[in-house]
Amino acid sequence: MSRRIADGILRGLNRWNLDMTLLRRFRISERWSTTFNAQFFNVFNHVLFGDPSVSLQSPTSFGVISSQYNNPRAVQLGLHVDW
């Protein structure tokens, strides 16, 4: 990721994230089945920090990282019934 500034290019911090889905289908009868799924967002709970401040108007915060770019780990469960 890069940001274009007046005379050049500033590069931000590298960002990566791993999401995962597990899915299992259960047969209840010939006609009925159910599907259970679990979705994991940010599986390793890896913190991604925001880009540092580049404002020259505020020298005390220049180059300071003060925010988090991503959300903490989240899990979403689902159950689907087919007939």
Helices and strands as residue ranges (DSSP letters): E 2-4, E 9-11, E 20-27, E 33-41, E 74-82
